[in-house]
Amino acid sequence: MLRVCRALLGPADADDAWSETFLAALRAYPALRPDSNVRGWLVTIAYRKAIDVLRARTRAPLLTGEGIERVARKPDPTVDDDLRAALLALPDKQRESVLHHYLGGRPYAEVGQVLGTSTDAARRSAADGIAALRRAYAKGTRC
């Protein structure tokens, strides 16, 4: 049973799923038929408990990055002041899309989840943000 849990979850979460397996088995044991395959029954419970852990992971809240701009940081010497000002001038969704995708290296699907929009909307926001930055630099802030 522990091997099933570890195969699906890895060692950290497997111990919890294994413990949950025995708790569930103890609760259900009185209703078990006498001719049942106890080993197979326990492995099935372990598998289902591991799947429950995987499902819980997908429903867990994601970090949104809120509050990142509110944290006082030392200025990054690799980003010039003109670029920083142009980024800050962008609308919120465009700025966040550009930062998460181009600077954070996140795929558009993940950016969409962080922003609470679709993948296509995140891609569009990032493209609009980059276009606005190019226009700002073409006007003379930096060429």
N, C-alpha and C positions, 0 to 999 in steps of 0.2 A: 504494500500500500504506500509506503513511504517512497518507493522507487517511482510509482506512478505520479505522486505529487511532485517529486523533484524533477521528473522529466518534463512536466508541464510548467512548473513555476520557478524552478531554481531553489537553492538551499534555504534562502531566507524565508520565503513564504510557504515553503513546503512543510515546515514543522507546524505552522499554524493550521494548515489544511489537514494535516495528519491528525492533529489533536481534535479538530472538528469532526473528522471521520469517526473517531471512537465515541465522541459524545452523541453523534447522530445514531450510531450503531447501538449504543446502550439504550437509547430511547426507543428504537424500533425493534429491538431484539424480542420482546415479548410477543409481537405479532408475526414473527418469522415462522414459516411452516417448518415442521420437523424434518422434512426431506430436502430442504434447501441446501444449495451449495454455498456454505458460509464464506469460503474464501472468495468466490466470485462475487458474492453479495457485498463483501467488504471492499473489494477492489472497485466495484461500481460506485459505492458511496464515496470512496477516495477520489475517483475520477470526477464525480459530480461536485464535490467540495472544491477541487482544484479549478474546475470551470467557474464556480461561483466567485472564486478569488479573481480570476481573469476578467469576469464581467464587472466586478466591483472596480477594478482598475480603469476600465473604460468609462465608468460613470463618475470617477473621481474628478474633482474640479482641477482645471488646468491653471497654471500660473499665467496671468494675463499681462504682466509687466506693468500694471498700474502702480503708480508711485515712483517709477524709475526716474522721471524727470524731477520729482520733488526732492530727491536725495541730493544733498550737496556733494559735488564731486570736484576734483581738481580738473582744470581744463586739459583736454587731450591735445598735446602738442602736434599730433599728426593731422588734426582737423583744423583747417584755418578758420578764422573768425567769420569770413564772408560765407563760407559754406555752412557754418553753424547758424548764422543769422538767416540764411536762405531756408535751411531746414526748419527753423523755428517759425518762419513765416508761412509755411505750408499749413493747410487745414489738417486737423487732428488725424483723420483716417489716412490721408496721404502720407503724412510724416511718419506715423506708426508703421504703415506698410513698407515704406522705404527703409526705415531703420531695421525692422525685423527681417525683411528679405535681403536687402543688399548689404547691410552692415552685420546683421545677426546670422545670415546664412540659412535662414529657415525657408522651407518650401512654402509655396503659396497656400497649400491646403492647411498647413499649420498656422500661417499668418491669419487666414480666414477664421480659424477656430479661436485664436487669441482675440481677434477683433469682433467676433460674434457675427461674421458675415460669411458669404460663400467664398469658395476658392476663386471664382471668376471676379467677384467684387474686390477681393484682395489684390488680384493681378491688375485690375483696372486702376485701383487706387495707387498702387506702386508705379504703374506706367504714367498716370497723370502727375504724380509727384516728381518723377524723374524729368518729365517734359517741362514742368514748371521750373525745376532747378536749371535745366538747360537754357530756358528762356531768360532766367535771371542772370545767368553767366554770360549769355549772348548780349544782353543789354549793357554790359560793361562792368558788372561787379567783378568779373574775372574772365579772361579769355585765354 
